[in-house]
Amino acid sequence: MGKDDYTELLKNELLEKELNRMLTITEAAEIIGNSCFSLRRYADEGRIKVYRIGTGRHRRFRKRDVLEFLEKNSE
């Protein structure tokens, strides 16, 4: 494996890590250009995957899911 191969592998790993990053509802709403209220509704309707975190059951959204939602709903 050459230097370019390692560089490409590192880029792919970093991209994958970023896409799997968990976002707060505020961060996710900002990406899709909607309010937190709307994003909660989309999650409750099953239109976007939501993860419940901690004892307070805070909502978190995986960046990959947010970008997929944005792509599907911007047509």
PyMOL Python script that loads the backbone (N, CA, C, O; Angstrom):
from pymol import cmd

cmd.read_pdbstr("""\
ATOM      1  N   MET A   1       0.845  -1.179   0.000  1.00  0.00           N
ATOM      2  CA  MET A   1       0.000   0.000   0.000  1.00  0.00           C
ATOM      3  C   MET A   1       0.888   1.239   0.000  1.00  0.00           C
ATOM      4  O   MET A   1       1.812   1.358   0.804  1.00  0.00           O
ATOM      5  N   GLY A   2       0.595   2.144  -0.904  1.00  0.00           N
ATOM      6  CA  GLY A   2       1.367   3.371  -0.985  1.00  0.00           C
ATOM      7  C   GLY A   2       0.794   4.473  -0.116  1.00  0.00           C
ATOM      8  O   GLY A   2      -0.243   4.303   0.525  1.00  0.00           O
ATOM      9  N   LYS A   3       1.479   5.596  -0.103  1.00  0.00           N
ATOM     10  CA  LYS A   3       1.064   6.754   0.703  1.00  0.00           C
ATOM     11  C   LYS A   3      -0.325   7.230   0.297  1.00  0.00           C
ATOM     12  O   LYS A   3      -1.141   7.567   1.155  1.00  0.00           O
ATOM     13  N   ASP A   4      -0.600   7.262  -1.013  1.00  0.00           N
ATOM     14  CA  ASP A   4      -1.911   7.710  -1.491  1.00  0.00           C
ATOM     15  C   ASP A   4      -3.024   6.774  -1.030  1.00  0.00           C
ATOM     16  O   ASP A   4      -4.132   7.221  -0.732  1.00  0.00           O
ATOM     17  N   ASP A   5      -2.729   5.478  -0.970  1.00  0.00           N
ATOM     18  CA  ASP A   5      -3.720   4.510  -0.499  1.00  0.00           C
ATOM     19  C   ASP A   5      -4.067   4.758   0.967  1.00  0.00           C
ATOM     20  O   ASP A   5      -5.236   4.715   1.350  1.00  0.00           O
ATOM     21  N   TYR A   6      -3.051   5.017   1.780  1.00  0.00           N
ATOM     22  CA  TYR A   6      -3.284   5.306   3.196  1.00  0.00           C
ATOM     23  C   TYR A   6      -4.048   6.616   3.373  1.00  0.00           C
ATOM     24  O   TYR A   6      -4.917   6.723   4.238  1.00  0.00           O
ATOM     25  N   THR A   7      -3.723   7.595   2.560  1.00  0.00           N
ATOM     26  CA  THR A   7      -4.421   8.879   2.623  1.00  0.00           C
ATOM     27  C   THR A   7      -5.893   8.693   2.285  1.00  0.00           C
ATOM     28  O   THR A   7      -6.763   9.241   2.961  1.00  0.00           O
ATOM     29  N   GLU A   8      -6.172   7.925   1.246  1.00  0.00           N
ATOM     30  CA  GLU A   8      -7.557   7.663   0.838  1.00  0.00           C
ATOM     31  C   GLU A   8      -8.301   6.883   1.915  1.00  0.00           C
ATOM     32  O   GLU A   8      -9.462   7.175   2.202  1.00  0.00           O
ATOM     33  N   LEU A   9      -7.650   5.909   2.503  1.00  0.00           N
ATOM     34  CA  LEU A   9      -8.250   5.122   3.575  1.00  0.00           C
ATOM     35  C   LEU A   9      -8.590   6.001   4.774  1.00  0.00           C
ATOM     36  O   LEU A   9      -9.669   5.873   5.353  1.00  0.00           O
ATOM     37  N   LEU A  10      -7.685   6.883   5.142  1.00  0.00           N
ATOM     38  CA  LEU A  10      -7.914   7.797   6.255  1.00  0.00           C
ATOM     39  C   LEU A  10      -9.078   8.734   5.962  1.00  0.00           C
ATOM     40  O   LEU A  10      -9.914   8.978   6.832  1.00  0.00           O
ATOM     41  N   LYS A  11      -9.137   9.262   4.740  1.00  0.00           N
ATOM     42  CA  LYS A  11     -10.247  10.138   4.348  1.00  0.00           C
ATOM     43  C   LYS A  11     -11.574   9.405   4.474  1.00  0.00           C
ATOM     44  O   LYS A  11     -12.546   9.953   4.994  1.00  0.00           O
ATOM     45  N   ASN A  12     -11.614   8.164   3.997  1.00  0.00           N
ATOM     46  CA  ASN A  12     -12.845   7.376   4.066  1.00  0.00           C
ATOM     47  C   ASN A  12     -13.259   7.107   5.507  1.00  0.00           C
ATOM     48  O   ASN A  12     -14.443   7.172   5.836  1.00  0.00           O
ATOM     49  N   GLU A  13     -12.296   6.807   6.361  1.00  0.00           N
ATOM     50  CA  GLU A  13     -12.602   6.564   7.770  1.00  0.00           C
ATOM     51  C   GLU A  13     -13.118   7.828   8.451  1.00  0.00           C
ATOM     52  O   GLU A  13     -14.053   7.765   9.249  1.00  0.00           O
ATOM     53  N   LEU A  14     -12.521   8.961   8.145  1.00  0.00           N
ATOM     54  CA  LEU A  14     -12.971  10.229   8.730  1.00  0.00           C
ATOM     55  C   LEU A  14     -14.363  10.586   8.244  1.00  0.00           C
ATOM     56  O   LEU A  14     -15.187  11.064   9.024  1.00  0.00           O
ATOM     57  N   LEU A  15     -14.639  10.361   6.960  1.00  0.00           N
ATOM     58  CA  LEU A  15     -15.966  10.635   6.410  1.00  0.00           C
ATOM     59  C   LEU A  15     -17.005   9.749   7.079  1.00  0.00           C
ATOM     60  O   LEU A  15     -18.077  10.221   7.458  1.00  0.00           O
ATOM     61  N   GLU A  16     -16.694   8.478   7.224  1.00  0.00           N
ATOM     62  CA  GLU A  16     -17.620   7.541   7.864  1.00  0.00           C
ATOM     63  C   GLU A  16     -17.893   7.961   9.310  1.00  0.00           C
ATOM     64  O   GLU A  16     -19.036   7.924   9.765  1.00  0.00           O
ATOM     65  N   LYS A  17     -16.854   8.354  10.018  1.00  0.00           N
ATOM     66  CA  LYS A  17     -17.015   8.797  11.409  1.00  0.00           C
ATOM     67  C   LYS A  17     -17.907  10.041  11.479  1.00  0.00           C
ATOM     68  O   LYS A  17     -18.764  10.142  12.357  1.00  0.00           O
ATOM     69  N   GLU A  18     -17.707  10.978  10.562  1.00  0.00           N
ATOM     70  CA  GLU A  18     -18.514  12.203  10.539  1.00  0.00           C
ATOM     71  C   GLU A  18     -19.974  11.890  10.223  1.00  0.00           C
ATOM     72  O   GLU A  18     -20.875  12.470  10.830  1.00  0.00           O
ATOM     73  N   LEU A  19     -20.217  10.985   9.285  1.00  0.00           N
ATOM     74  CA  LEU A  19     -21.589  10.639   8.913  1.00  0.00           C
ATOM     75  C   LEU A  19     -22.321   9.921  10.041  1.00  0.00           C
ATOM     76  O   LEU A  19     -23.547   9.992  10.125  1.00  0.00           O
ATOM     77  N   ASN A  20     -21.594   9.238  10.899  1.00  0.00           N
ATOM     78  CA  ASN A  20     -22.208   8.535  12.025  1.00  0.00           C
ATOM     79  C   ASN A  20     -22.297   9.394  13.281  1.00  0.00           C
ATOM     80  O   ASN A  20     -22.801   8.939  14.307  1.00  0.00           O
ATOM     81  N   ARG A  21     -21.816  10.618  13.209  1.00  0.00           N
ATOM     82  CA  ARG A  21     -21.840  11.521  14.365  1.00  0.00           C
ATOM     83  C   ARG A  21     -23.287  11.812  14.764  1.00  0.00           C
ATOM     84  O   ARG A  21     -24.150  12.028  13.913  1.00  0.00           O
ATOM     85  N   MET A  22     -23.532  11.812  16.069  1.00  0.00           N
ATOM     86  CA  MET A  22     -24.867  12.099  16.577  1.00  0.00           C
ATOM     87  C   MET A  22     -25.031  13.604  16.761  1.00  0.00           C
ATOM     88  O   MET A  22     -24.161  14.286  17.303  1.00  0.00           O
ATOM     89  N   LEU A  23     -26.174  14.097  16.293  1.00  0.00           N
ATOM     90  CA  LEU A  23     -26.473  15.527  16.348  1.00  0.00           C
ATOM     91  C   LEU A  23     -27.582  15.793  17.352  1.00  0.00           C
ATOM     92  O   LEU A  23     -28.454  14.952  17.567  1.00  0.00           O
ATOM     93  N   THR A  24     -27.541  16.960  17.961  1.00  0.00           N
ATOM     94  CA  THR A  24     -28.655  17.392  18.798  1.00  0.00           C
ATOM     95  C   THR A  24     -29.810  17.767  17.885  1.00  0.00           C
ATOM     96  O   THR A  24     -29.639  17.901  16.673  1.00  0.00           O
ATOM     97  N   ILE A  25     -30.964  17.932  18.463  1.00  0.00           N
ATOM     98  CA  ILE A  25     -32.124  18.309  17.659  1.00  0.00           C
ATOM     99  C   ILE A  25     -31.916  19.687  17.022  1.00  0.00           C
ATOM    100  O   ILE A  25     -32.369  19.927  15.902  1.00  0.00           O
ATOM    101  N   THR A  26     -31.240  20.584  17.725  1.00  0.00           N
ATOM    102  CA  THR A  26     -30.966  21.918  17.182  1.00  0.00           C
ATOM    103  C   THR A  26     -30.036  21.837  15.982  1.00  0.00           C
ATOM    104  O   THR A  26     -30.271  22.492  14.966  1.00  0.00           O
ATOM    105  N   GLU A  27     -28.979  21.036  16.093  1.00  0.00           N
ATOM    106  CA  GLU A  27     -28.037  20.877  14.974  1.00  0.00           C
ATOM    107  C   GLU A  27     -28.722  20.252  13.762  1.00  0.00           C
ATOM    108  O   GLU A  27     -28.525  20.696  12.630  1.00  0.00           O
ATOM    109  N   ALA A  28     -29.527  19.219  14.007  1.00  0.00           N
ATOM    110  CA  ALA A  28     -30.213  18.537  12.907  1.00  0.00           C
ATOM    111  C   ALA A  28     -31.237  19.457  12.244  1.00  0.00           C
ATOM    112  O   ALA A  28     -31.349  19.481  11.018  1.00  0.00           O
ATOM    113  N   ALA A  29     -31.979  20.209  13.046  1.00  0.00           N
ATOM    114  CA  ALA A  29     -32.976  21.132  12.500  1.00  0.00           C
ATOM    115  C   ALA A  29     -32.309  22.202  11.647  1.00  0.00           C
ATOM    116  O   ALA A  29     -32.849  22.605  10.616  1.00  0.00           O
ATOM    117  N   GLU A  30     -31.158  22.654  12.067  1.00  0.00           N
ATOM    118  CA  GLU A  30     -30.417  23.662  11.308  1.00  0.00           C
ATOM    119  C   GLU A  30     -30.001  23.113   9.940  1.00  0.00           C
ATOM    120  O   GLU A  30     -30.079  23.824   8.938  1.00  0.00           O
ATOM    121  N   ILE A  31     -29.564  21.867   9.895  1.00  0.00           N
ATOM    122  CA  ILE A  31     -29.148  21.259   8.629  1.00  0.00           C
ATOM    123  C   ILE A  31     -30.320  21.141   7.661  1.00  0.00           C
ATOM    124  O   ILE A  31     -30.177  21.427   6.472  1.00  0.00           O
ATOM    125  N   ILE A  32     -31.482  20.718   8.169  1.00  0.00           N
ATOM    126  CA  ILE A  32     -32.619  20.545   7.255  1.00  0.00           C
ATOM    127  C   ILE A  32     -33.385  21.843   7.016  1.00  0.00           C
ATOM    128  O   ILE A  32     -34.255  21.902   6.147  1.00  0.00           O
ATOM    129  N   GLY A  33     -33.067  22.869   7.774  1.00  0.00           N
ATOM    130  CA  GLY A  33     -33.708  24.162   7.555  1.00  0.00           C
ATOM    131  C   GLY A  33     -35.131  24.234   8.070  1.00  0.00           C
ATOM    132  O   GLY A  33     -35.974  24.932   7.506  1.00  0.00           O
ATOM    133  N   ASN A  34     -35.394  23.504   9.151  1.00  0.00           N
ATOM    134  CA  ASN A  34     -36.707  23.514   9.778  1.00  0.00           C
ATOM    135  C   ASN A  34     -36.553  23.749  11.269  1.00  0.00           C
ATOM    136  O   ASN A  34     -35.443  23.775  11.800  1.00  0.00           O
ATOM    137  N   SER A  35     -37.680  23.918  11.929  1.00  0.00           N
ATOM    138  CA  SER A  35     -37.659  24.144  13.371  1.00  0.00           C
ATOM    139  C   SER A  35     -37.476  22.825  14.120  1.00  0.00           C
ATOM    140  O   SER A  35     -37.677  21.745  13.565  1.00  0.00           O
ATOM    141  N   CYS A  36     -37.095  22.935  15.370  1.00  0.00           N
ATOM    142  CA  CYS A  36     -36.986  21.757  16.228  1.00  0.00           C
ATOM    143  C   CYS A  36     -38.351  21.089  16.378  1.00  0.00           C
ATOM    144  O   CYS A  36     -38.444  19.863  16.425  1.00  0.00           O
ATOM    145  N   PHE A  37     -39.394  21.888  16.451  1.00  0.00           N
ATOM    146  CA  PHE A  37     -40.755  21.361  16.557  1.00  0.00           C
ATOM    147  C   PHE A  37     -41.077  20.476  15.357  1.00  0.00           C
ATOM    148  O   PHE A  37     -41.601  19.374  15.518  1.00  0.00           O
ATOM    149  N   SER A  38     -40.764  20.960  14.148  1.00  0.00           N
ATOM    150  CA  SER A  38     -41.029  20.174  12.935  1.00  0.00           C
ATOM    151  C   SER A  38     -40.220  18.885  12.935  1.00  0.00           C
ATOM    152  O   SER A  38     -40.728  17.826  12.566  1.00  0.00           O
ATOM    153  N   LEU A  39     -38.975  18.974  13.345  1.00  0.00           N
ATOM    154  CA  LEU A  39     -38.122  17.786  13.364  1.00  0.00           C
ATOM    155  C   LEU A  39     -38.649  16.756  14.360  1.00  0.00           C
ATOM    156  O   LEU A  39     -38.618  15.557  14.081  1.00  0.00           O
ATOM    157  N   ARG A  40     -39.131  17.207  15.511  1.00  0.00           N
ATOM    158  CA  ARG A  40     -39.744  16.285  16.478  1.00  0.00           C
ATOM    159  C   ARG A  40     -40.938  15.583  15.842  1.00  0.00           C
ATOM    160  O   ARG A  40     -41.117  14.375  16.002  1.00  0.00           O
ATOM    161  N   ARG A  41     -41.751  16.346  15.122  1.00  0.00           N
ATOM    162  CA  ARG A  41     -42.929  15.781  14.461  1.00  0.00           C
ATOM    163  C   ARG A  41     -42.521  14.739  13.417  1.00  0.00           C
ATOM    164  O   ARG A  41     -43.112  13.662  13.351  1.00  0.00           O
ATOM    165  N   TYR A  42     -41.507  15.060  12.598  1.00  0.00           N
ATOM    166  CA  TYR A  42     -41.027  14.103  11.590  1.00  0.00           C
ATOM    167  C   TYR A  42     -40.562  12.812  12.260  1.00  0.00           C
ATOM    168  O   TYR A  42     -40.826  11.717  11.763  1.00  0.00           O
ATOM    169  N   ALA A  43     -39.872  12.944  13.386  1.00  0.00           N
ATOM    170  CA  ALA A  43     -39.384  11.763  14.109  1.00  0.00           C
ATOM    171  C   ALA A  43     -40.558  10.963  14.671  1.00  0.00           C
ATOM    172  O   ALA A  43     -40.571   9.735  14.584  1.00  0.00           O
ATOM    173  N   ASP A  44     -41.534  11.649  15.242  1.00  0.00           N
ATOM    174  CA  ASP A  44     -42.707  10.972  15.795  1.00  0.00           C
ATOM    175  C   ASP A  44     -43.503  10.256  14.708  1.00  0.00           C
ATOM    176  O   ASP A  44     -44.110   9.216  14.965  1.00  0.00           O
ATOM    177  N   GLU A  45     -43.503  10.806  13.503  1.00  0.00           N
ATOM    178  CA  GLU A  45     -44.209  10.206  12.361  1.00  0.00           C
ATOM    179  C   GLU A  45     -43.397   9.098  11.697  1.00  0.00           C
ATOM    180  O   GLU A  45     -43.890   8.416  10.799  1.00  0.00           O
ATOM    181  N   GLY A  46     -42.153   8.919  12.138  1.00  0.00           N
ATOM    182  CA  GLY A  46     -41.298   7.888  11.566  1.00  0.00           C
ATOM    183  C   GLY A  46     -40.634   8.288  10.261  1.00  0.00           C
ATOM    184  O   GLY A  46     -40.106   7.435   9.548  1.00  0.00           O
ATOM    185  N   ARG A  47     -40.655   9.567   9.943  1.00  0.00           N
ATOM    186  CA  ARG A  47     -40.063  10.042   8.689  1.00  0.00           C
ATOM    187  C   ARG A  47     -38.551  10.181   8.774  1.00  0.00           C
ATOM    188  O   ARG A  47     -37.869  10.208   7.750  1.00  0.00           O
ATOM    189  N   ILE A  48     -38.023  10.269   9.997  1.00  0.00           N
ATOM    190  CA  ILE A  48     -36.576  10.341  10.207  1.00  0.00           C
ATOM    191  C   ILE A  48     -36.251   9.535  11.464  1.00  0.00           C
ATOM    192  O   ILE A  48     -36.978   9.585  12.456  1.00  0.00           O
ATOM    193  N   LYS A  49     -35.159   8.803  11.405  1.00  0.00           N
ATOM    194  CA  LYS A  49     -34.739   7.960  12.532  1.00  0.00           C
ATOM    195  C   LYS A  49     -34.238   8.835  13.674  1.00  0.00           C
ATOM    196  O   LYS A  49     -33.449   9.758  13.474  1.00  0.00           O
ATOM    197  N   VAL A  50     -34.716   8.524  14.870  1.00  0.00           N
ATOM    198  CA  VAL A  50     -34.304   9.262  16.063  1.00  0.00           C
ATOM    199  C   VAL A  50     -33.794   8.267  17.097  1.00  0.00           C
ATOM    200  O   VAL A  50     -34.292   7.145  17.194  1.00  0.00           O
ATOM    201  N   TYR A  51     -32.809   8.682  17.858  1.00  0.00           N
ATOM    202  CA  TYR A  51     -32.241   7.865  18.926  1.00  0.00           C
ATOM    203  C   TYR A  51     -32.493   8.588  20.235  1.00  0.00           C
ATOM    204  O   TYR A  51     -32.312   9.802  20.324  1.00  0.00           O
ATOM    205  N   ARG A  52     -32.912   7.841  21.257  1.00  0.00           N
ATOM    206  CA  ARG A  52     -33.145   8.423  22.582  1.00  0.00           C
ATOM    207  C   ARG A  52     -31.931   8.132  23.450  1.00  0.00           C
ATOM    208  O   ARG A  52     -31.517   6.981  23.587  1.00  0.00           O
ATOM    209  N   ILE A  53     -31.367   9.176  24.031  1.00  0.00           N
ATOM    210  CA  ILE A  53     -30.108   9.077  24.762  1.00  0.00           C
ATOM    211  C   ILE A  53     -30.308   9.471  26.224  1.00  0.00           C
ATOM    212  O   ILE A  53     -30.989  10.452  26.523  1.00  0.00           O
ATOM    213  N   GLY A  54     -29.713   8.702  27.123  1.00  0.00           N
ATOM    214  CA  GLY A  54     -29.664   9.071  28.534  1.00  0.00           C
ATOM    215  C   GLY A  54     -30.974   8.916  29.277  1.00  0.00           C
ATOM    216  O   GLY A  54     -31.981   8.471  28.727  1.00  0.00           O
ATOM    217  N   THR A  55     -30.930   9.298  30.540  1.00  0.00           N
ATOM    218  CA  THR A  55     -32.102   9.159  31.396  1.00  0.00           C
ATOM    219  C   THR A  55     -33.188  10.149  31.025  1.00  0.00           C
ATOM    220  O   THR A  55     -34.372   9.875  31.223  1.00  0.00           O
ATOM    221  N   GLY A  56     -32.802  11.293  30.489  1.00  0.00           N
ATOM    222  CA  GLY A  56     -33.781  12.279  30.051  1.00  0.00           C
ATOM    223  C   GLY A  56     -34.367  11.955  28.691  1.00  0.00           C
ATOM    224  O   GLY A  56     -35.276  12.631  28.208  1.00  0.00           O
ATOM    225  N   ARG A  57     -33.823  10.891  28.073  1.00  0.00           N
ATOM    226  CA  ARG A  57     -34.298  10.421  26.767  1.00  0.00           C
ATOM    227  C   ARG A  57     -34.219  11.515  25.710  1.00  0.00           C
ATOM    228  O   ARG A  57     -35.120  11.664  24.884  1.00  0.00           O
ATOM    229  N   HIS A  58     -33.133  12.274  25.747  1.00  0.00           N
ATOM    230  CA  HIS A  58     -32.914  13.330  24.766  1.00  0.00           C
ATOM    231  C   HIS A  58     -32.845  12.738  23.370  1.00  0.00           C
ATOM    232  O   HIS A  58     -32.329  11.638  23.175  1.00  0.00           O
ATOM    233  N   ARG A  59     -33.364  13.471  22.409  1.00  0.00           N
ATOM    234  CA  ARG A  59     -33.359  13.014  21.021  1.00  0.00           C
ATOM    235  C   ARG A  59     -32.019  13.341  20.378  1.00  0.00           C
ATOM    236  O   ARG A  59     -31.483  14.438  20.537  1.00  0.00           O
ATOM    237  N   ARG A  60     -31.494  12.369  19.652  1.00  0.00           N
ATOM    238  CA  ARG A  60     -30.287  12.566  18.860  1.00  0.00           C
ATOM    239  C   ARG A  60     -30.540  12.004  17.472  1.00  0.00           C
ATOM    240  O   ARG A  60     -31.286  11.040  17.296  1.00  0.00           O
ATOM    241  N   PHE A  61     -29.912  12.622  16.506  1.00  0.00           N
ATOM    242  CA  PHE A  61     -30.087  12.238  15.115  1.00  0.00           C
ATOM    243  C   PHE A  61     -28.719  11.959  14.513  1.00  0.00           C
ATOM    244  O   PHE A  61     -27.786  12.742  14.689  1.00  0.00           O
ATOM    245  N   ARG A  62     -28.601  10.847  13.806  1.00  0.00           N
ATOM    246  CA  ARG A  62     -27.339  10.532  13.144  1.00  0.00           C
ATOM    247  C   ARG A  62     -27.232  11.408  11.899  1.00  0.00           C
ATOM    248  O   ARG A  62     -28.190  11.528  11.135  1.00  0.00           O
ATOM    249  N   LYS A  63     -26.082  12.009  11.701  1.00  0.00           N
ATOM    250  CA  LYS A  63     -25.892  12.948  10.595  1.00  0.00           C
ATOM    251  C   LYS A  63     -26.243  12.309   9.256  1.00  0.00           C
ATOM    252  O   LYS A  63     -26.841  12.959   8.398  1.00  0.00           O
ATOM    253  N   ARG A  64     -25.881  11.056   9.071  1.00  0.00           N
ATOM    254  CA  ARG A  64     -26.202  10.333   7.834  1.00  0.00           C
ATOM    255  C   ARG A  64     -27.722  10.321   7.591  1.00  0.00           C
ATOM    256  O   ARG A  64     -28.176  10.549   6.470  1.00  0.00           O
ATOM    257  N   ASP A  65     -28.500  10.055   8.648  1.00  0.00           N
ATOM    258  CA  ASP A  65     -29.955  10.009   8.519  1.00  0.00           C
ATOM    259  C   ASP A  65     -30.527  11.384   8.184  1.00  0.00           C
ATOM    260  O   ASP A  65     -31.464  11.500   7.394  1.00  0.00           O
ATOM    261  N   VAL A  66     -29.957  12.417   8.787  1.00  0.00           N
ATOM    262  CA  VAL A  66     -30.414  13.786   8.523  1.00  0.00           C
ATOM    263  C   VAL A  66     -30.161  14.155   7.063  1.00  0.00           C
ATOM    264  O   VAL A  66     -31.031  14.730   6.411  1.00  0.00           O
ATOM    265  N   LEU A  67     -28.986  13.830   6.552  1.00  0.00           N
ATOM    266  CA  LEU A  67     -28.661  14.146   5.161  1.00  0.00           C
ATOM    267  C   LEU A  67     -29.525  13.344   4.191  1.00  0.00           C
ATOM    268  O   LEU A  67     -29.926  13.864   3.150  1.00  0.00           O
ATOM    269  N   GLU A  68     -29.819  12.078   4.521  1.00  0.00           N
ATOM    270  CA  GLU A  68     -30.706  11.271   3.684  1.00  0.00           C
ATOM    271  C   GLU A  68     -32.116  11.846   3.689  1.00  0.00           C
ATOM    272  O   GLU A  68     -32.765  11.907   2.645  1.00  0.00           O
ATOM    273  N   PHE A  69     -32.594  12.269   4.862  1.00  0.00           N
ATOM    274  CA  PHE A  69     -33.910  12.893   4.961  1.00  0.00           C
ATOM    275  C   PHE A  69     -33.961  14.150   4.102  1.00  0.00           C
ATOM    276  O   PHE A  69     -34.923  14.378   3.369  1.00  0.00           O
ATOM    277  N   LEU A  70     -32.928  14.951   4.200  1.00  0.00           N
ATOM    278  CA  LEU A  70     -32.860  16.192   3.430  1.00  0.00           C
ATOM    279  C   LEU A  70     -32.899  15.900   1.933  1.00  0.00           C
ATOM    280  O   LEU A  70     -33.596  16.584   1.184  1.00  0.00           O
ATOM    281  N   GLU A  71     -32.161  14.898   1.503  1.00  0.00           N
ATOM    282  CA  GLU A  71     -32.123  14.538   0.086  1.00  0.00           C
ATOM    283  C   GLU A  71     -33.492  14.060  -0.407  1.00  0.00           C
ATOM    284  O   GLU A  71     -33.928  14.447  -1.491  1.00  0.00           O
ATOM    285  N   LYS A  72     -34.167  13.228   0.378  1.00  0.00           N
ATOM    286  CA  LYS A  72     -35.479  12.694  -0.006  1.00  0.00           C
ATOM    287  C   LYS A  72     -36.554  13.773  -0.034  1.00  0.00           C
ATOM    288  O   LYS A  72     -37.489  13.695  -0.831  1.00  0.00           O
ATOM    289  N   ASN A  73     -36.431  14.768   0.820  1.00  0.00           N
ATOM    290  CA  ASN A  73     -37.493  15.758   0.976  1.00  0.00           C
ATOM    291  C   ASN A  73     -37.198  17.091   0.314  1.00  0.00           C
ATOM    292  O   ASN A  73     -37.920  18.062   0.538  1.00  0.00           O
ATOM    293  N   SER A  74     -36.163  17.155  -0.487  1.00  0.00           N
ATOM    294  CA  SER A  74     -35.855  18.421  -1.161  1.00  0.00           C
ATOM    295  C   SER A  74     -36.144  18.343  -2.655  1.00  0.00           C
ATOM    296  O   SER A  74     -35.788  19.246  -3.413  1.00  0.00           O
ATOM    297  N   GLU A  75     -36.792  17.261  -3.072  1.00  0.00           N
ATOM    298  CA  GLU A  75     -37.099  17.085  -4.500  1.00  0.00           C
ATOM    299  C   GLU A  75     -38.333  17.848  -4.896  1.00  0.00           C
ATOM    300  O   GLU A  75     -38.735  17.812  -6.059  1.00  0.00           O
TER     301      GLU A  75
END
""", "prot")
cmd.dss("prot")
cmd.show_as("cartoon", "prot")
cmd.util.cbc("prot")
cmd.orient("prot")
